[in-house]
Amino acid sequence: MRIVGLTGGIASGKSTVSNLFKLHSIPVIDADLVARDVLKKGTGGWKKVVAAFGEDILLDNGEVDRAKLGHIVFSDPDKRQLLNRLLAPYISSGIFWEILKLWMKGYKVIVLDIPLLFEAKMDKWTKPIIVVWVDPETQLQRLMERDRTSVEEAKNRIQAQMPLDLKKTKADIVIDNTGSREELNEHFQRVLTHVSKPLTWSEFALSRQGAFVASILVFVGVIICRKTL
């Protein structure tokens, strides 16, 4: 199985690239969706976060007010790190189970869409690593237009993440999304060709098909050994 790492920064266009993979029938595990699940009312993640941040972050129905929690952590680095530490084990476990489900279905290539791919040290499990990059000015402008935020609030949210220029140096593939949607599509087609190439032997060995072949070889080996004894 080939596990492709996809990351970027806020308003870089990572979600657009993620959707392009889905349109080409490559399954995507979205860490943000996993994070939403582990923060649902009554879950272990929910209990940890409420204990740490208080019930003031809850809506009337008991669910976490994600906008309010986001405002708290984006304006305070220590609280942001605390939230990441509390949820990291639950998110990692959720991602693992999603990978297992896709493995059982026989998919050979999957994409992990993880904003904090490097920060969570999950880059070591993915190859290749794709970073969706834009220049700082474009990123700021797009974020302000998308979320209708002030310059200060937009900068706070951008600065809360690892700089895109640093992520760029850690990537195997960089998708420059500073230009038009047509240019992005052209970049993506080249990336798709690279990602869809035949599996290496080590990747095949980790796939469900590889496991099946290995089990057959072991079975045949046992039969041969028994006949020769």
C-alpha positions as CSV (number, residue, x, y, z in Angstrom):
1,M,0.0,0.0,0.0
2,R,1.2,3.5,-0.9
3,I,0.3,6.1,1.8
4,V,0.7,9.5,0.3
5,G,1.0,12.4,2.8
6,L,-0.8,15.6,1.8
7,T,-0.3,18.8,3.8
8,G,-0.1,22.6,3.4
9,G,-1.2,25.6,5.2
10,I,-4.5,27.4,5.9
11,A,-5.9,28.9,2.7
12,S,-3.2,27.2,0.6
13,G,-5.6,25.2,-1.4
14,K,-4.9,21.8,0.2
15,S,-8.6,20.9,0.4
16,T,-8.9,21.6,-3.3
17,V,-6.1,19.2,-4.1
18,S,-7.7,16.7,-1.7
19,N,-11.0,16.9,-3.6
20,L,-9.1,16.4,-6.9
21,F,-7.7,13.1,-5.6
22,K,-11.3,12.0,-4.6
23,L,-12.5,12.9,-8.1
24,H,-9.9,10.5,-9.5
25,S,-11.1,7.7,-7.2
26,I,-8.2,7.8,-4.8
27,P,-9.5,7.6,-1.2
28,V,-8.6,10.4,1.1
29,I,-8.4,10.2,4.9
30,D,-9.1,13.7,6.2
31,A,-7.6,14.3,9.6
32,D,-9.9,17.3,10.2
33,L,-12.9,15.0,9.9
34,V,-11.3,12.5,12.2
35,A,-10.7,15.3,14.7
36,R,-14.4,16.3,14.5
37,D,-15.3,12.7,15.4
38,V,-13.0,12.5,18.4
39,L,-14.4,15.7,19.7
40,K,-18.1,14.7,19.6
41,K,-20.0,14.9,22.9
42,G,-19.3,12.0,25.3
43,T,-16.1,10.8,23.6
44,G,-12.8,10.5,25.3
45,G,-11.4,13.5,23.4
46,W,-14.5,15.6,24.4
47,K,-14.0,14.7,28.1
48,K,-10.3,15.6,28.0
49,V,-10.9,19.0,26.3
50,V,-13.9,20.0,28.5
51,A,-11.9,19.1,31.6
52,A,-9.0,21.3,30.3
53,F,-10.9,24.3,28.9
54,G,-14.0,24.3,30.9
55,E,-17.7,24.0,30.0
56,D,-17.7,27.6,28.7
57,I,-16.6,26.1,25.3
58,L,-19.8,24.1,25.0
59,L,-22.9,24.9,23.0
60,D,-26.4,24.5,24.5
61,N,-26.6,20.9,23.2
62,G,-23.3,19.9,24.9
63,E,-21.2,19.8,21.7
64,V,-18.0,21.8,21.6
65,D,-18.3,25.2,20.1
66,R,-15.5,24.8,17.6
67,A,-15.4,28.4,16.6
68,K,-15.0,29.5,20.2
69,L,-12.4,26.9,20.9
70,G,-10.5,27.9,17.8
71,H,-10.5,31.5,18.8
72,I,-9.0,30.5,22.2
73,V,-6.2,28.3,20.8
74,F,-5.2,30.5,17.9
75,S,-4.6,33.4,20.2
76,D,-2.6,31.4,22.8
77,P,0.2,29.1,21.7
78,D,0.3,27.3,25.0
79,K,-3.4,26.4,24.9
80,R,-3.0,25.4,21.2
81,Q,-0.2,23.0,22.2
82,L,-2.3,21.7,25.1
83,L,-5.2,21.0,22.7
84,N,-2.9,19.2,20.3
85,R,-1.5,17.0,23.1
86,L,-4.9,16.1,24.4
87,L,-6.3,15.1,21.0
88,A,-3.2,13.6,19.3
89,P,-3.7,10.0,20.6
90,Y,-7.3,9.9,19.6
91,I,-6.7,11.4,16.2
92,S,-3.8,9.0,15.5
93,S,-6.0,6.1,16.5
94,G,-8.8,7.3,14.3
95,I,-6.5,7.6,11.3
96,F,-5.1,4.1,11.9
97,W,-8.6,2.6,11.8
98,E,-9.4,4.5,8.7
99,I,-6.3,3.2,7.0
100,L,-7.1,-0.4,8.1
101,K,-10.6,-0.1,6.6
102,L,-9.2,1.0,3.3
103,W,-6.6,-1.7,3.5
104,M,-9.3,-4.3,4.0
105,K,-11.1,-3.0,0.9
106,G,-7.9,-3.6,-1.1
107,Y,-7.0,0.0,-2.0
108,K,-3.4,0.2,-3.2
109,V,-3.0,4.0,-2.9
110,I,-4.5,6.3,-0.3
111,V,-3.9,9.9,0.7
112,L,-3.6,11.2,4.2
113,D,-4.8,14.8,4.3
114,I,-3.1,16.1,7.5
115,P,-2.6,19.8,8.2
116,L,-0.1,18.9,11.0
117,L,1.7,16.2,9.2
118,F,5.1,17.3,10.2
119,E,4.2,18.6,13.6
120,A,2.5,15.3,14.5
121,K,5.5,13.3,13.2
122,M,3.3,11.4,10.9
123,D,5.4,12.3,7.8
124,K,7.6,9.2,8.6
125,W,4.7,7.0,7.7
126,T,4.0,8.6,4.3
127,K,5.8,8.6,1.0
128,P,5.7,10.7,-1.1
129,I,4.9,13.8,0.9
130,I,3.0,16.5,-1.0
131,V,3.0,20.1,0.1
132,V,0.5,22.6,-1.4
133,W,2.3,25.9,-1.3
134,V,1.4,29.6,-1.9
135,D,3.4,32.7,-1.3
136,P,2.7,34.5,2.1
137,E,0.9,37.5,0.5
138,T,-1.5,35.2,-1.5
139,Q,-2.1,33.1,1.5
140,L,-3.0,36.1,3.7
141,Q,-5.3,37.6,1.1
142,R,-7.1,34.3,0.4
143,L,-7.7,33.7,4.1
144,M,-9.1,37.2,4.7
145,E,-11.4,36.8,1.7
146,R,-12.5,33.3,2.6
147,D,-13.2,33.8,6.3
148,R,-13.9,37.5,6.2
149,T,-11.4,38.1,8.9
150,S,-9.2,41.1,9.8
151,V,-5.5,41.2,8.9
152,E,-4.5,40.7,12.5
153,E,-6.8,37.6,13.0
154,A,-5.7,36.1,9.7
155,K,-2.0,36.6,10.5
156,N,-2.5,35.0,13.9
157,R,-4.0,31.9,12.3
158,I,-1.3,31.6,9.7
159,Q,1.5,32.1,12.3
160,A,0.0,29.4,14.4
161,Q,1.1,26.9,11.8
162,M,4.5,25.8,10.6
163,P,5.6,28.2,7.8
164,L,4.8,27.0,4.3
165,D,8.3,27.8,3.2
166,L,9.6,25.3,5.9
167,K,7.1,22.6,4.9
168,K,8.2,23.1,1.3
169,T,11.8,22.0,2.2
170,K,10.5,18.8,3.7
171,A,8.3,17.8,0.7
172,D,9.0,15.2,-2.0
173,I,6.5,17.0,-4.2
174,V,5.5,20.7,-4.1
175,I,2.3,21.9,-5.7
176,D,2.6,25.7,-6.3
177,N,-1.0,27.0,-6.0
178,T,-0.2,30.7,-6.3
179,G,-1.7,30.8,-9.8
180,S,-5.0,30.1,-11.4
181,R,-7.2,27.0,-11.0
182,E,-6.2,25.9,-14.5
183,E,-2.6,26.0,-13.5
184,L,-3.4,24.0,-10.3
185,N,-5.1,21.3,-12.4
186,E,-2.1,21.0,-14.7
187,H,0.2,20.6,-11.6
188,F,-2.2,18.0,-10.2
189,Q,-2.2,15.9,-13.3
190,R,1.6,15.5,-13.1
191,V,1.3,14.6,-9.4
192,L,-1.5,12.1,-10.1
193,T,0.7,10.3,-12.7
194,H,3.5,10.1,-10.2
195,V,1.3,8.9,-7.3
196,S,-0.5,6.3,-9.5
197,K,2.6,4.6,-10.8
198,P,3.0,0.8,-10.0
199,L,3.8,0.0,-6.4
200,T,7.3,-0.8,-5.3
201,W,7.9,-4.3,-3.9
202,S,7.9,-3.0,-0.3
203,E,4.6,-1.1,-0.9
204,F,3.1,-4.2,-2.5
205,A,4.1,-6.3,0.5
206,L,2.1,-3.9,2.7
207,S,-1.0,-4.1,0.6
208,R,-3.9,-6.6,1.1
209,Q,-2.9,-8.3,-2.1
210,G,0.7,-8.6,-0.9
211,A,-0.5,-10.1,2.4
212,F,-2.6,-12.6,0.5
213,V,0.3,-13.7,-1.8
214,A,2.6,-14.0,1.3
215,S,0.0,-16.2,3.0
216,I,-0.3,-18.5,-0.1
217,L,3.5,-18.8,-0.3
218,V,3.7,-19.7,3.4
219,F,1.0,-22.3,3.0
220,V,2.7,-23.8,0.0
221,G,6.0,-23.8,1.8
222,V,4.5,-25.7,4.8
223,I,2.9,-28.3,2.4
224,I,6.3,-28.8,0.6
225,C,8.1,-29.2,4.0
226,R,5.6,-31.7,5.2
227,K,6.0,-33.8,2.1
228,T,9.8,-33.8,2.3
229,L,9.9,-34.9,5.9
